[in-house]
Amino acid sequence: MEEIGEYYLEILLQSSLFEETRNYQGTCYKMHDLVHDLAESMSKSTKVIIDRDTHTVDNGNQIRYLATNSFGGGEDREKLLESLSTSLHTLFVKGDLSGDMLMKLKNLYVLNLSNATSQELPVSIGKLIHLRYVNLEWSSISILPDSLCKLYNLQTLTLSHSDVEDLPKGMCDLISLRHLHLDILDEKFQMPLEMGRLTCLQTLEFFKVGREKGRRIGELGSLKNLKGKLSIRNLELVKDREGAGEAKLFEKANLFELELIWACDREGDSYNDEGVLDGLRLHPNLEELVIKNFMGDQFPRRLMELPTATTLPRLARLEFNRCNRCRELLPLQNFTSLKKLVIDECDGLTNLPGDMLHYCTSLQKVRVTNCNNLISFPLDLQQTPSLLKLELYDCPKLKTSMTPKGFGFLTSLRKLAIGPFSDDGDDHENSSIYNEFDWSGLISSSSSLSSALRGLVLRGLPHMESLPPQIQHLTTLTSLTLLDFGGIKALPDSFGNFAALEDVHLWFFKELGHLPSEDAMRSLTKLKRLWVSGSPLLKERCTPESSGPDSQWSKVSHIQDLRITDYY
């Protein structure tokens, strides 16, 4: 059914009857205004009400679809619903709907109560046996009645961003359910029993493994139609490799994004995470893999190094989060399609091999952050020519001399975020922590006509009194963020070199009192946003009321978005 719908959508898009748009929820599709007007003029089965004065409708027996922002008073509302009760199939209501009102709509197929303010869904929902689609997203509803589980024809239940805290016990009776949109992070939440009976299920955003029968990972085994994204949580409750295999992930060819999550706080030191991860047997169609709180000493070699047979040939995104006992990462030989790699809060890592990404020629984004014991990551950037974004920060023991080299080969690099690195010497005033960084390669790359470097995030140390002088040569930057250079009292006039700058963010500059010269600031003709935090002295001097030789107002008065605060 979904594939046929997607085919029709493609036809409508190609015919320009629909157009693609994006909002905070993702990709959406809408009619062109002219097409909408034509459809509305020809339709006799659709009614849109946006005022409070509508009583009844003349063609009530023909209305199939009703969308309304709000209803009028009680009597008017009852009359309207009574006039539509036998014909209405689809109802969109922005607000609440009482149980009595629902009782009048027994032929309803689609019910949208998004943004409802009541806390409970009426019990009478169970009487609407024809319902195929129920949408409660962004609603205040937190309690779902058990009667919901009598809707044996229900195919889609959308609870995203709602206040729902638990699911009815009889969820396994919704045998026609194809899409369940819900994500609950509460640690006390348990999956309803026997979710494996929902064999039509295609969308299941998460599954939380439980201890008792009916909540174990084997419930996933019969859900062969799962597609899209799935997060499997509480994997520490899976006993062994054989138990993990009961999930039958290798049979789920349409599952493209997978999160594997163990509990972050566990007692004892005896873990079987390596066996469980190995036993999950991922399908080769997988495109995104996130592993969190894995406590094995290393990742299964079958996953990381199978040189003659690629295990995950389509994997484009790979993330490791809080895998603190993992001591090593082997070269990623199997991931030739990898585009994004994230390693975050993995304190067990001390060295990342320089050839780790040798086979990842498609790699576009790399982020290594908050690895407190990482000393060495001598990556040869010549091996990653497609890199667009590199983030390597908050790894306090990382030696500058052991950071990636070869920036001159990265002609596509758009954003770089680095630092602070461990001190290579005692000369804190002169930014020695950056002395051995590959500035020459970065400058040569950014000075070429084909340079793509636009954003730089540079992290310092609270005692640092100056910026690395090399950054003045990165003249193609449009965005510059400097953090924690706490000892700097004045920004250098070389700031005027950044003629392309549009955004500047300076955080934790507690000593800063002077900006570059007025000529240097006025040369930043494209600068639209300047945000400075933790700078009480600069805040005092950057107001229209400030006067005297220390006033900085004339330097910033032309900036459209100026925010200078004395707090962090």
Secondary structure, 3 states (H helix, E strand, C coil): CHHHHHHHHHHHHHCCCEEEEEECCEEEEEECHHHHHHHHHHCCCEEEECCCCCCCCCCHHHCCEEEECCCCCHHHHHHHHHHHCCCCCEEEECCCCCHHHHHCCCCCCEEECCCCCCCECCHHHHHCCCCCEEECCCCCCCECCHHHHHCCCCCEEECCCCCCCCCCHHHHHCCCCCEEECCCCCCCCCCCCCHHHCCCCCEECEEECCCCCCCCHHHHHHCCCCCEEEEEECHHHCCCHHHHHCCCHHHCCCEEEEEEECCCCCCCCCCCHHHHHHHCCCCCCCCEEEEECCCCCCCCHHHHHCCCCCCCCCCCEEEEECCCCCCCCCCCCCCCCCCEEEEECCCCCCECCCCCCCCCCCCCEEEEECCCCCCECCCEHHHCCCCCEEEEECCCCCEHHHCCECHHHCCCCCEEEEECCECCCCCHHHCHHHCCCCHHHHHHHHCCCCCCCCEEEEECCCCCCCCCHHHHHCCCCCEEEEECCCCCCECCHHHHHCCCCCEEEEECCCCCCECCCHHHHHCCCCCCEEEECCCHHHHHHCCCCCCCCCCCHHHHCCCCEEEECCCC
